[in-house]
Amino acid sequence: MSAPKSIQVKESVTELKKLLKSTPRLIFPRIKMLLEIKKHEALGGISKRVLADAIGVNHNSIQTWRTLYAKGGIEQLIKYTKNEGRPTILTAEEHQAIKSKLNDSKNGLRGYVELLDWVESTFQKEIKYNTLLKYTNREFGASVKVARKSHVKKDLEAVSAFKKTSLKSVKKPAGKKGKITKK
């Protein structure tokens, strides 16, 4: 069996603990790895599999992080660049316009097809239905099966007149809370 790869951690334990408190959650395991390596320096090192088990990550991640630390130090190890994926097809102004349209209670939108038609006619862009559906779900938390708070064409005067003239309260009596009784 071969000896574990030895890496000399230049930072002290106190520096690593301070760094652990100030880094994002995603970088925690990397700093913990350095702390474990620092603990086992006197014992001749620690293998990547034992280190992976101690931290709770895959051994391939340990290998990658050790290589990053060996090549670029702590700066390279804590640097995290996320691939953002595809760029968005809607600009910030279009995003705001969709947001205001969705939040307007008097807009009259009855579904994503109408929203899609509105977006295409307003911005002169071809957008697929699923693209708009996923975008509005992700960005605004909108979903297809959400009940409207009130009808778009509701007569507010009729509602207030109904509330004033109704005799019974629509609330349940305090004593009856829907208990099920056996026969």
C-alpha positions in Angstrom: 0.0 0.0 0.0 1.4 3.4 -1.0 1.9 6.2 1.4 -0.6 9.0 1.5 0.1 12.2 -0.5 1.7 14.7 1.9 0.7 18.3 1.7 2.2 21.0 4.0 -0.6 23.3 5.2 1.0 26.7 5.6 -1.8 28.3 7.6 -2.2 27.8 11.3 -5.2 26.1 12.9 -6.5 29.5 14.3 -6.2 31.1 10.8 -8.2 28.2 9.3 -10.9 28.4 12.0 -11.3 32.1 11.4 -11.5 31.4 7.7 -14.0 28.7 8.3 -16.3 31.2 10.0 -16.1 33.8 7.3 -16.4 31.6 4.2 -19.7 30.5 2.5 -21.2 27.1 3.3 -20.0 25.7 0.0 -16.3 26.2 1.0 -16.7 24.6 4.5 -15.6 21.1 3.5 -12.5 22.5 1.8 -11.3 24.3 4.9 -12.3 21.3 7.1 -10.0 19.2 4.8 -7.1 21.5 5.6 -7.8 21.3 9.3 -7.8 17.5 9.2 -4.6 17.5 7.2 -3.1 19.8 9.8 -4.1 17.4 12.6 -2.5 14.4 10.9 0.7 16.1 9.8 2.7 14.7 12.7 1.4 11.2 12.0 2.8 11.2 8.5 -0.3 12.3 6.6 -3.7 11.1 5.9 -5.1 9.2 2.8 -7.7 10.8 0.6 -10.3 8.1 1.4 -9.9 8.5 5.2 -10.0 12.2 4.8 -13.2 11.9 2.6 -14.8 9.8 5.3 -13.9 12.2 8.0 -15.3 15.2 6.2 -18.2 13.4 4.5 -17.5 14.1 0.8 -16.4 12.0 -2.2 -12.7 11.1 -2.4 -12.4 12.6 -5.8 -13.4 15.9 -4.4 -10.6 15.6 -1.8 -8.1 14.8 -4.6 -9.2 17.9 -6.6 -9.1 20.1 -3.5 -5.6 18.9 -2.5 -4.3 19.5 -6.0 -5.8 23.0 -6.0 -4.2 23.8 -2.7 -0.8 22.4 -3.8 -0.9 24.5 -7.0 -2.4 27.8 -5.8 -2.5 27.8 -2.0 -5.5 28.9 0.1 -6.6 31.5 -2.5 -7.0 29.0 -5.2 -8.8 26.6 -2.8 -11.5 29.0 -1.6 -12.0 30.6 -5.1 -15.3 29.3 -6.4 -16.5 30.1 -9.9 -19.9 28.8 -10.8 -20.9 28.2 -14.4 -24.1 30.3 -14.7 -25.4 28.2 -17.6 -27.4 29.8 -20.4 -27.9 33.6 -20.4 -31.4 34.7 -19.8 -33.5 35.6 -22.9 -35.3 38.4 -21.1 -33.7 41.8 -20.2 -34.1 43.5 -16.8 -36.8 45.8 -18.2 -38.8 42.9 -19.6 -38.4 41.1 -16.2 -39.8 44.0 -14.4 -42.7 44.4 -16.9 -43.6 40.7 -16.4 -43.4 41.0 -12.7 -45.8 44.0 -12.6 -48.2 42.2 -15.0 -48.3 39.1 -12.8 -48.7 41.2 -9.6 -51.5 43.3 -11.0 -54.8 42.0 -9.6 -56.8 43.6 -12.5 -54.6 42.3 -15.3 -57.1 39.6 -16.5 -54.5 36.9 -17.2 -56.1 33.5 -17.1 -53.0 31.4 -17.7 -49.6 31.1 -19.2 -50.9 31.0 -22.8 -52.3 34.5 -22.3 -49.0 35.6 -20.6 -47.1 34.1 -23.5 -49.2 36.1 -26.0 -48.8 39.3 -24.0 -45.0 38.8 -23.8 -44.7 38.1 -27.5 -46.9 41.0 -28.5 -45.3 43.5 -26.1 -41.6 42.6 -26.6 -41.8 41.1 -30.1 -39.9 38.0 -29.0 -40.5 34.4 -29.8 -40.5 32.5 -26.5 -41.4 28.9 -26.0 -44.2 28.1 -23.6 -42.1 25.9 -21.4 -39.3 28.5 -21.3 -41.7 31.2 -20.0 -43.4 28.7 -17.6 -40.0 27.7 -16.0 -38.8 31.3 -16.0 -41.9 32.6 -14.1 -41.8 29.6 -11.7 -38.1 30.2 -10.9 -38.1 34.0 -10.8 -41.5 34.9 -9.4 -42.7 31.6 -7.7 -45.8 31.6 -10.0 -47.6 28.4 -10.7 -50.4 27.3 -12.9 -52.7 26.1 -10.1 -53.0 29.2 -7.9 -56.4 30.5 -7.1 -57.1 34.2 -7.8 -57.8 36.4 -4.8 -60.8 38.0 -6.5 -62.4 38.0 -9.9 -61.1 40.6 -12.4 -64.5 42.0 -13.2 -65.9 42.0 -9.7 -68.1 44.9 -8.8 -66.7 46.3 -5.6 -69.9 48.2 -4.7 -71.9 45.0 -4.9 -69.5 43.3 -2.6 -69.7 46.0 0.0 -73.5 46.1 -0.2 -73.5 42.3 0.3 -71.3 42.5 3.3 -73.5 45.1 4.9 -76.8 43.3 4.3 -75.8 39.7 5.0 -77.5 38.4 8.2 -75.4 35.3 9.0 -71.8 35.3 9.7 -69.8 33.0 7.4 -67.5 32.0 10.2 -67.9 28.7 12.0 -69.2 28.9 15.5 -66.5 28.8 18.2 -67.7 25.5 19.8 -67.8 23.4 16.6 -64.5 22.8 15.0 -65.4 19.9 12.8 -65.0 17.1 15.2 -65.8 13.6 14.0 -68.0 11.5 16.3 -68.6 7.8 16.3 -72.1 6.4 16.1 
